[in-house]
Amino acid sequence: MPWVTGAALIIRRRTFDAVGGFDESFFMYGEEIDLCYRARQCGWETHFAPVADVIHVGAVSTRQRRAVMLAQGWTSAMQFYRRHYSGIGLATAWSVMAAAMVLRIVRDTVRLALAVNERRRRHLAENMAAWRLAVDREIHSGRRARSAE
């Protein structure tokens, strides 16, 4: 198991300390993936315990800013890939993420054009805003990376 969700993460203190804890540069989403990845790099294993019951009321704190949070998930994923991969690995991750983004934009554009229910139209419009925000963030992060070189 490469990682587990932070809402139900239990980790040994010595492991947490050995890998430097959570990387606070991840705003939201991705910090547990990064933590588990770094632990694995140090020889630790991640396990899933199907006998444990954890109740996580998802999106309670993020529901009001849904588009921003959808975009943040994409931004955090790209931050993770940039931090831990380079060369062909990073290019592959970026290509897969970009293709997925294009497919989401096409899918939601078609769905929005066909939607008759106003609630559904609002939901899809939020998705489109999220995808635009994610693309804009990616364009700006690429510019920042090139200007830093």
C-alpha positions as CSV (number, residue, x, y, z in Angstrom):
1,M,0.0,0.0,0.0
2,P,1.7,3.2,-1.1
3,W,-0.2,5.6,1.2
4,V,-3.3,6.0,3.4
5,T,-5.5,8.9,3.9
6,G,-4.5,11.4,6.6
7,A,-8.0,11.3,8.1
8,A,-7.3,7.8,9.3
9,L,-3.5,7.8,9.6
10,I,-1.7,6.3,12.5
11,I,2.1,6.5,12.5
12,R,4.9,5.6,14.9
13,R,6.4,8.7,16.4
14,R,9.9,7.5,15.5
15,T,8.9,7.1,11.9
16,F,7.2,10.5,11.8
17,D,10.3,12.1,13.3
18,A,12.7,10.2,11.1
19,V,11.1,11.5,7.9
20,G,10.7,15.0,9.2
21,G,6.9,14.9,9.8
22,F,4.4,16.5,7.5
23,D,5.7,18.8,4.8
24,E,3.9,22.1,5.7
25,S,4.4,23.4,2.2
26,F,1.4,21.3,1.1
27,F,-1.6,23.5,1.7
28,M,-4.1,20.7,1.6
29,Y,-4.3,17.3,0.1
30,G,-1.1,15.4,-0.6
31,E,0.7,15.8,2.7
32,E,-0.1,12.3,3.8
33,I,0.9,10.9,0.4
34,D,4.2,12.8,0.7
35,L,4.7,11.5,4.3
36,C,4.1,7.9,3.3
37,Y,6.3,8.2,0.3
38,R,9.2,9.6,2.3
39,A,8.7,6.9,5.0
40,R,8.9,4.2,2.2
41,Q,12.1,5.8,0.9
42,C,13.5,5.3,4.4
43,G,12.5,1.6,4.5
44,W,9.2,1.9,6.4
45,E,6.0,0.2,5.2
46,T,2.5,1.5,5.0
47,H,-0.3,-0.8,5.9
48,F,-4.1,-0.7,5.6
49,A,-6.1,-2.1,8.6
50,P,-9.5,-3.1,7.3
51,V,-10.6,-4.0,10.8
52,A,-10.4,-0.4,12.0
53,D,-13.5,1.8,11.7
54,V,-12.9,5.5,11.1
55,I,-15.6,8.0,10.5
56,H,-14.5,11.0,8.5
57,V,-17.1,13.6,7.6
58,G,-15.6,14.6,4.3
59,A,-15.7,18.2,2.9
60,V,-17.2,19.8,6.0
61,S,-14.5,22.5,6.1
62,T,-14.1,22.7,2.3
63,R,-17.7,22.5,1.0
64,Q,-18.1,26.2,0.7
65,R,-15.1,26.6,-1.5
66,R,-15.6,23.5,-3.7
67,A,-13.9,24.8,-6.9
68,V,-10.9,26.0,-5.0
69,M,-10.5,22.7,-3.2
70,L,-10.9,20.7,-6.4
71,A,-8.1,22.8,-8.0
72,Q,-6.0,22.4,-4.8
73,G,-6.1,18.6,-5.1
74,W,-4.6,18.9,-8.6
75,T,-2.1,21.5,-7.5
76,S,-1.0,19.3,-4.5
77,A,-0.6,16.3,-6.8
78,M,1.7,18.2,-9.2
79,Q,3.6,19.6,-6.2
80,F,4.2,16.0,-5.0
81,Y,5.4,14.9,-8.5
82,R,7.7,17.9,-8.9
83,R,9.2,17.2,-5.5
84,H,9.9,13.5,-5.9
85,Y,10.3,12.9,-9.6
86,S,12.4,14.3,-12.4
87,G,13.1,13.7,-16.0
88,I,10.9,11.1,-17.7
89,G,9.0,10.3,-14.4
90,L,8.0,13.9,-14.0
91,A,7.2,14.3,-17.7
92,T,5.0,11.1,-17.6
93,A,3.2,12.3,-14.4
94,W,2.6,15.7,-15.9
95,S,1.4,14.2,-19.2
96,V,-1.1,11.9,-17.4
97,M,-2.3,14.7,-15.2
98,A,-2.7,17.1,-18.2
99,A,-4.6,14.4,-20.2
100,A,-6.9,13.8,-17.3
101,M,-7.5,17.5,-16.9
102,V,-8.4,17.9,-20.6
103,L,-10.8,14.9,-20.4
104,R,-12.5,16.5,-17.3
105,I,-12.9,19.8,-19.1
106,V,-14.3,18.1,-22.2
107,R,-16.6,15.9,-20.1
108,D,-17.9,18.7,-17.9
109,T,-18.3,21.1,-20.9
110,V,-20.6,18.5,-22.6
111,R,-22.4,17.7,-19.4
112,L,-23.0,21.4,-18.7
113,A,-24.4,22.0,-22.2
114,L,-26.8,19.1,-21.7
115,A,-27.8,19.7,-18.1
116,V,-31.3,21.0,-17.5
117,N,-31.4,20.8,-13.7
118,E,-30.2,24.1,-12.2
119,R,-28.5,22.5,-9.3
120,R,-26.6,20.2,-11.7
121,R,-25.7,23.2,-13.8
122,R,-24.2,25.0,-10.8
123,H,-22.3,21.9,-9.8
124,L,-20.8,21.6,-13.3
125,A,-20.0,25.3,-13.4
126,E,-18.1,24.9,-10.2
127,N,-16.2,22.0,-11.7
128,M,-15.3,24.1,-14.8
129,A,-14.1,27.0,-12.5
130,A,-12.0,24.4,-10.6
131,W,-10.4,23.1,-13.8
132,R,-9.7,26.6,-15.1
133,L,-8.1,27.5,-11.7
134,A,-6.0,24.4,-11.8
135,V,-4.8,25.1,-15.3
136,D,-4.0,28.7,-14.4
137,R,-2.0,27.6,-11.3
138,E,-0.1,25.1,-13.4
139,I,0.8,27.8,-16.0
140,H,1.9,30.2,-13.3
141,S,3.9,27.5,-11.5
142,G,5.7,26.6,-14.7
143,R,6.6,30.3,-15.3
144,R,7.9,30.6,-11.7
145,A,10.0,27.4,-12.2
146,R,11.5,28.7,-15.5
147,S,12.2,32.2,-14.0
148,A,14.1,30.6,-11.1
149,E,16.5,28.7,-13.4
